[in-house]
Amino acid sequence: MASPRPSPPPPRLPALLVRELGPFVLLLCACGAAVREPPSPAPPTAPAAVTSADAAVPDTLASFDTLAARGASLAPGMREAARKEGADAAVDLVKADTRDACVRVAFVATAPVTAKLVDHAGNVLAASDAPATDGVLGAKGPVCIRKGDVVRAQADAAGVHVRWVAWEAP
């Protein structure tokens, strides 16, 4: 009597298919390893120090805290970038050192002024419509500058003290 024939071995993947799948599997592993959390953002920095051109600023000006408290409604989603004070000279508010920057700026003044935001070349980025003792520049949308540029605040009246608070898009 004849012995039963052994069953054929299970089919094996052809060597060619294994060679083609190997690099694909390695690629998938490498892509999975590359997917990770982005580096954590830089720790928040304190707003730039308050600078004053004159120590004898009248008490009639709203405080920086009062002005900054308006940020939630004036600049939602933006972070406070600077609190500055000045009189006749232009005041550097935000420098775009590492990337483009978009800002909104609120101001209060001791007398009506026409407030302006200008870039490093003196080009007007935003201006108040009429002289006022307080207002917002960039109210219809943030004012943006390119990397390496600066936003400066200017008031057109001489001898008027102005407080500026700037908010920058994150």
C-alpha positions as CSV (number, residue, x, y, z in Angstrom):
1,M,0.0,0.0,0.0
2,A,1.2,3.4,-0.8
3,S,1.7,5.9,1.9
4,P,-0.3,9.1,1.7
5,R,1.4,12.0,0.0
6,P,2.4,14.7,2.4
7,S,0.6,17.9,1.8
8,P,2.5,20.6,0.0
9,P,4.3,23.2,2.1
10,P,2.4,26.5,2.6
11,P,3.0,29.0,-0.1
12,R,5.9,31.4,0.7
13,L,6.2,35.0,-0.3
14,P,8.5,35.3,-3.2
15,A,11.8,36.8,-2.3
16,L,11.1,39.7,-4.7
17,L,8.0,40.7,-2.7
18,V,9.9,40.6,0.6
19,R,12.7,42.8,-0.9
20,E,10.2,45.3,-2.1
21,L,8.2,45.5,1.2
22,G,11.3,45.8,3.4
23,P,12.2,49.3,2.4
24,F,8.6,50.4,2.5
25,V,8.2,49.1,6.1
26,L,11.4,50.9,7.1
27,L,10.1,54.1,5.5
28,L,6.9,53.8,7.5
29,C,8.9,53.3,10.7
30,A,11.0,56.3,9.9
31,C,8.0,58.5,9.2
32,G,6.4,57.4,12.4
33,A,9.6,58.3,14.3
34,A,9.7,61.7,12.7
35,V,6.1,62.5,13.7
36,R,6.5,64.1,17.1
37,E,5.3,67.2,19.0
38,P,6.7,70.4,17.6
39,P,9.2,72.1,19.8
40,S,7.6,74.0,22.6
41,P,7.3,77.7,21.9
42,A,9.7,80.1,23.6
43,P,8.6,80.9,27.1
44,P,6.5,84.0,27.2
45,T,8.5,87.1,27.8
46,A,7.5,90.0,29.9
47,P,6.3,93.1,27.9
48,A,9.1,95.5,27.2
49,A,9.9,97.8,30.0
50,V,8.0,101.0,30.3
51,T,10.1,103.9,29.1
52,S,9.4,107.5,29.7
53,A,10.8,110.6,28.1
54,D,9.8,112.7,31.1
55,A,9.4,111.8,34.7
56,A,6.7,114.5,35.2
57,V,3.9,112.8,33.4
58,P,0.5,114.2,34.3
59,D,-1.9,112.1,36.4
60,T,-4.7,112.7,33.9
61,L,-3.3,109.9,31.7
62,A,-4.9,106.5,32.1
63,S,-2.6,103.9,33.6
64,F,-0.9,101.3,31.6
65,D,-2.9,98.6,33.4
66,T,-6.2,100.3,32.4
67,L,-5.0,100.6,28.8
68,A,-3.7,97.0,28.7
69,A,-7.0,95.7,30.1
70,R,-8.7,96.7,26.9
71,G,-6.6,94.1,25.1
72,A,-9.2,91.4,25.4
73,S,-11.7,93.4,23.3
74,L,-9.3,95.3,21.1
75,A,-6.8,92.6,20.2
76,P,-8.4,89.2,20.9
77,G,-6.0,86.3,20.6
78,M,-3.0,88.6,20.6
79,R,-0.3,88.9,23.3
80,E,0.9,92.1,24.9
81,A,4.2,93.1,23.3
82,A,5.1,96.5,24.7
83,R,4.2,99.3,27.1
84,K,5.9,102.5,26.2
85,E,5.6,106.2,26.9
86,G,6.9,109.1,24.9
87,A,6.5,112.8,24.1
88,D,7.9,114.3,20.9
89,A,10.1,111.5,19.5
90,A,9.0,108.3,17.8
91,V,8.9,105.3,20.1
92,D,9.9,101.8,18.9
93,L,7.1,99.4,19.9
94,V,7.7,96.1,18.2
95,K,10.8,94.8,16.4
96,A,10.3,91.8,14.0
97,D,13.7,90.2,14.7
98,T,12.9,86.5,13.9
99,R,9.7,86.6,11.9
100,D,7.0,88.8,10.4
101,A,4.9,90.6,13.0
102,C,1.3,91.9,13.1
103,V,0.3,94.4,15.8
104,R,-2.5,96.5,17.1
105,V,-1.8,99.5,19.3
106,A,-3.9,101.5,21.7
107,F,-2.9,105.0,23.0
108,V,-3.9,107.7,25.4
109,A,-2.6,111.2,25.4
110,T,-2.7,114.4,27.5
111,A,-4.1,116.4,24.6
112,P,-5.6,115.5,21.2
113,V,-3.0,114.1,18.8
114,T,-3.0,112.4,15.4
115,A,-1.2,109.1,16.2
116,K,0.7,107.1,13.6
117,L,2.4,103.8,13.3
118,V,5.4,103.9,10.9
119,D,8.0,101.5,9.8
120,H,11.8,101.9,9.9
121,A,11.7,104.0,6.7
122,G,9.0,106.3,8.0
123,N,6.2,104.9,5.8
124,V,2.9,105.3,7.5
125,L,1.3,101.9,8.4
126,A,-1.7,103.2,10.2
127,A,-3.0,106.6,11.5
128,S,-5.8,107.9,13.6
129,D,-8.6,109.5,11.5
130,A,-8.7,112.7,13.5
131,P,-6.9,114.1,16.5
132,A,-8.0,112.3,19.7
133,T,-6.8,111.8,23.3
134,D,-7.2,108.0,23.0
135,G,-7.7,105.5,20.2
136,V,-6.6,102.3,18.5
137,L,-4.3,101.9,15.5
138,G,-4.9,98.9,13.5
139,A,-8.6,98.7,14.7
140,K,-9.8,97.4,11.3
141,G,-7.1,94.7,11.2
142,P,-3.6,94.3,12.5
143,V,-0.7,96.2,11.0
144,C,1.9,93.8,9.7
145,I,5.6,94.3,9.1
146,R,8.2,92.0,7.6
147,K,11.1,90.3,9.4
148,G,13.8,92.7,10.3
149,D,11.5,95.8,10.4
150,V,10.2,97.8,13.3
151,V,6.9,99.4,14.2
152,R,7.3,102.9,15.6
153,A,4.6,105.1,17.2
154,Q,4.5,108.8,16.6
155,A,2.2,111.6,17.8
156,D,2.1,114.8,15.8
157,A,1.7,117.3,18.7
158,A,4.7,118.7,20.5
159,G,5.0,118.5,24.3
160,V,2.1,116.0,24.6
161,H,2.7,112.8,26.7
162,V,1.4,109.6,25.1
163,R,1.2,106.1,26.5
164,W,1.2,103.2,24.0
165,V,0.4,99.6,24.5
166,A,1.0,97.2,21.6
167,W,-0.3,93.7,21.1
168,E,1.3,91.2,18.7
169,A,-0.2,88.2,17.0
170,P,1.4,85.0,18.4
